[in-house]
Amino acid sequence: MKRNIRFYFAFYLAKISIVVLKIIKRDATQFPGKLAITLCPNFLEQIGKPKTIIAVTGTNGKTTVCNMIEDCLRQNGYDFIDNQLGSNTNSGIASTFIKGAKLSGNQKKELAVFEIDERSSIRVYPYVKPTYLICTNLFRDSLMRNAHTEFISNMLTTNIPKETKLILNGDDLIVSNIAPKNDRIYFGINRLETDTDTCENITRDIIVCPKCDSKLEYDFVRYNHIGRAHCSKCDFASPSIDYEVTKLDLDNKTMTIQHQDQEEIYDLINNNIINIYNMLATITLLKELGLSKEQINPILKKQKIVDTRYSKENIKNIEVITQLAKGMNPIACSRAFDYVRKESGNKAVFVLLDDLHEAVNGSENIAWHYDTDYEFLKDDSIKQILTAGARYLDTKVRLQMADVDMKKVVCKREETSLVEELKLEGIDKIFILHDLYAMDLKNEIKESVKRKIEEE
């Protein structure tokens, strides 16, 4: 597209803003792009693009998958631009393009890796056309953003460019049916011993066939609507999987992936099913790019989930584990609760999911608590539950409704005083489940817990 004077005015002013922000020691992750788009609404259309663009979207796992892809590419000698330290909306992507562009407006590098928020589809994909687009999963999310999966999947289907090759979670019936006319590759995990015939979660975001509205019959359920299913009245069914985990060996921390007639064994980062899916999505993309197992596995096996998502530390034979649970996201919270109950040993759990931490304005709607599987915290191995925050009484009511023994529950308004109530006797693991916007609180609680263990 021919560039106009308005584009160059916006481009150079945004370039200057990056320098100014560095001088005053402020990050330039979103402002330059926001400025450019304000001055030139079709800025993303006119800015030069790399030859190959890899994009990752989905409700959960976007950041983790992007981090793994970028580390593998970087250590295999690929040079690229990315929005790893910036916003995953149109303004953050514009900022990344601005930083990576020559003064002509063309890009210096031929490869880009972008995390793209699902809601930004309408503002990004008309101008930025990914070569590959990974969709990790689609669940109901924050009521303030994208609580309705059909709304989000339709937005993706409407806006994803026809030339984009999709890499989709074939175990997610919502994801596997977005943009049906696009070329696609599916990844998935075959039935596991822990899978069931019926769903034990409160929510399932697809129950009826999208073709004929008949009730779907699940071949197996992993969690929520993740699994394999078919319609008894028409030909709708889970797709055939191209990259499939046929064997999961948690004792030896390996997974066997079959693609066509070949099987390859990869090392696992950890035993969380969410991260196994994240690894599988990463491997599928890298294999499609032409990388070999020898180029992928040695790098992935050394990966560590970033501390903002997961961390584990052993203090005097007690494991202190922090895990992101994402307040206002019922599926992410339910997965965290499920992970805790299935871990070995006796556990104490800090639940720091006050939705008022989520944003300056917070939310008045607490319906997400009732979509979240608090019932998983009823497990006998969980000896103490400690929760606090402005919504502590709402959380207390929800725990009561889940029939959790309230003798093992501590509910307080002030979060930092929770550690005083922690009982260490007989405890093997302490979980600190926290919101994305409560990192400082999570770190403060973690340090207090460590001090208490050391002192006792």
Secondary structure, 3 states (H helix, E strand, C coil): CCCCHHHHHHHHHHHHHHHHHHHCCCCCCCHHHHHHHHHCCCHHHHCCCCCEEEEEECCCCHHHHHHHHHHHHHHCCCCCEECCCCCCCHHHHHHHHHHHECCCCCECCCEEEEECCHHHHHHHCCCCCCCEEEECCCCCCCCCCCCCHHHHHHHHHHHCCCCCEEEEECCECCHHHCCCCCCEEEEEECCCCCCECCCCCCCCCCCECCCCCCEEEEEEEEECCEEEEEECCCCCECCCCCEEEEEEECCCCEEEEEECCEEEEEECCCCCHHHHHHHHHHHHHHHHHCCCHHHHHHHHCCCCCCCCCEEEEEECCEEEEEEECCCCCHHHHHHHHHHHHHCCCCEEEEEECCHHHCCCCCCCCCCHHHHCCHHHHHCCCEEEEEEECCCHHHHHHHHHHCCCCHHHEEEECCHHHHHHHCCCCCCCEEEEEECCCCHHHHHHHHHHHHHHHHHC
